Amino acid sequence: MNLKNALLEEHSRAQCDRIVKYIGDDPAKFASLMCLFFEGEYRVTQRAAWPMSYCVRRHPELVVPYFKPLIDNLYRKNLHDAVIRNTLRLLQNVEIPKKFHGKLMSRCFEYLQSNEDPVAFKAFSISILDNLSHQYPEILAELKLIIEERWPHESAAFKSRGKKILNRKTK
């Protein structure tokens, strides 16, 4: 399968599933997808994000070599929302190496406090920060404060995830 052609050919759940099945747990095939994700043209990068997140959901070990570029990518300007959304989606479901915690926490707090970023960025950021708060309980109070401050202005998805945090005990 030519991944670039497959990404450009069709943008659908069925095509995403075909790409994920083709990649399976093969690190070389996943590397090809990641190359397109990081270095492809705008539309290719956007479309590579969806199968990337599903590949990692099925085979979390595939993402291990890509934590640094994924987290660094979150700081780039003019990224398509799909790239950020799918990156955050996959980061909420994997164990992130400690050396990336600080940079990722900072970015997630920025998404939470933004008035412009989409709700998905915020919802996934809440989950990432919740996961990290088990190792860094000191961030829980700040997380709760931001959720409370943002509460009147946010969506049901934000409130659903935020409610779980607000109900947690601060240590």
Secondary structure, 3 states (H helix, E strand, C coil): CCHHHHHHHCCCHHHHHHHHHHHCCCHHHHHHHHHHHHHCCHHHHHHHHHHHHHHHHHCHHHHHHHHHHHHHHCCCCCCCHHHHHHHHHHHCCCCCCHHHHHHHHHHHHHHHHCCCCCHHHHHHHHHHHHHHHCCCCHHHHHHHHHHHHHHHHCCHHHHHHHHHHHCCCCC
